[in-house]
Amino acid sequence: VDKIEIAYSRFINLINNEPTIRTLLPLSPTGMEDPEDETFKLTTEGGKLKVEKEKVKAAKAKEIEADVIFDQPPQVLLNSMLPLYLNSQLLSLLFDAQASELSSRMSAMKAATDNA
């Protein structure tokens, strides 16, 4: 297998979701973050809840210091870390797709109720 891509519905907000294709493998050398990733902070302002969004910047590739010694060969490290990475990415994509589906259902039910 040369490449693994997943097509899913990316949740944007309750009204909008977007079909997306995400490449899981091959991994990029600069990082595993998605260029669309955001972090959210829930704060209060004037007694009301406020959400602050911040885009995650792409990380630069780092050189491993020469004095770092790994106990295991690189193949063993990769074989143990890769399943964990893929599991977390798949779970993230499934949660995103489920949120998109539930928001679409909620919007459809509201529209049906309003039209009845």
ZIBELVEN-V273889 format. One record per pair of residues at least 24 apart in sequence whose ideal C-beta (glycine too) atoms are under 10 Angstrom apart, sorted by the first residue. I is the first residue (numbers start at 1). J is the second residue. D is the distance in Angstrom with one decimal. If there is no record, write none. Layout:
i = <I,I>
j = <J,J>
d = <D,D>
//
This chain:
i = <1,1,2,4,4,6,6,6,6,6,7,7,8,8,8,8,8,8,8,8,9,9,9,9,9,9,9,9,9,10,10,10,10,10,10,10,11,11,11,11,11,11,11,11,11,11,12,12,12,12,12,13,13,14,14,14,14,14,14,14,14,15,15,15,15,16,16,16,16,17,17,17,17,17,17,17,17,18,19,20,20,20,20,22,22,22,22,24,24,24,24,24,25,25,25,25,27,27,27,28,28,29,30,30,30,30,30,31,31,31,31,31,31,31,32,32,32,32,33,33,33,34,34,34,37>
j = <25,26,26,86,89,89,90,93,94,97,93,97,90,92,93,94,96,97,98,100,93,96,97,98,99,100,101,103,104,34,36,93,96,97,99,100,95,96,97,98,99,100,101,102,103,104,36,96,99,100,103,99,103,99,100,102,103,104,106,107,110,103,104,106,107,100,103,104,107,96,97,99,100,101,103,104,107,100,100,93,96,97,100,89,92,93,96,85,86,89,90,93,82,85,86,89,78,82,85,58,61,61,58,59,60,61,62,56,57,58,59,60,61,62,59,85,88,89,57,58,59,58,89,92,92>
d = <7.4,9.9,7.8,8.5,9.9,8.4,7.7,5.8,9.6,9.4,9.7,9.7,9.9,9.8,5.0,7.9,6.4,4.5,9.8,8.0,9.6,7.5,5.1,9.2,8.9,4.0,7.0,9.6,8.2,9.4,7.7,8.6,5.6,8.0,9.2,6.8,8.5,5.1,7.7,8.5,4.0,4.4,9.0,8.9,6.6,9.7,9.6,9.8,9.7,8.3,9.0,10.0,7.6,9.3,9.9,9.3,4.7,9.2,6.9,6.8,9.7,7.5,9.4,9.9,6.5,9.2,8.5,9.9,9.7,8.6,8.7,8.1,3.8,8.4,6.6,6.8,9.9,8.4,9.3,8.9,8.5,9.5,9.7,7.9,9.5,6.6,9.5,8.7,6.4,5.8,7.9,8.7,8.8,9.8,8.0,9.8,9.8,8.6,8.1,9.0,9.1,5.2,6.1,6.1,6.4,4.9,9.4,9.5,9.8,6.1,4.1,8.3,7.8,9.7,9.0,6.7,9.5,7.8,8.7,6.5,6.7,9.6,9.3,9.1,10.0>
//
